Amino acid sequence: MRIKNTQAQMEGILLLLKLLLKLNKPKDLAEKLVRNIVFKVYQRLRAQSEVVTLKPKGYSLSLNENEALALYVYLQNVGIANDLYKYEALQLTRVFNEIDKQYA
């Protein structure tokens, strides 16, 4: 699955994922497994954002099925903070809905 983003969208997703990963520690092994997969997606996204040159066609996030489903489960379990990070929450909600549309 490929999710196309602008640089601002990618940075918003990155910021909120970083916050969610920092604030929500896993309570059991299943949550730890899902969190580890999401953390690897976060690391890939962060590495992509650190590229100095701007890409004219935007940025894309490629997820295999397991990564997409893990991100979906993670976001469903922790919830998306809408009150403080409206733009970032909107971008993560868009990703959540795209995963739901493709795999539901």
Buried (B, 14 or more C-beta within 10 A) or exposed (E): BEBEBEEEBBBBBBBBBBBBBEEBEBEEEEBEEBBEBBBEBBEBBEEBBEEEEEEEEEBEBEBEEEBBBBBBBBBEBBEBBEEEBEEBBBBBBBBBEBBEEEEE
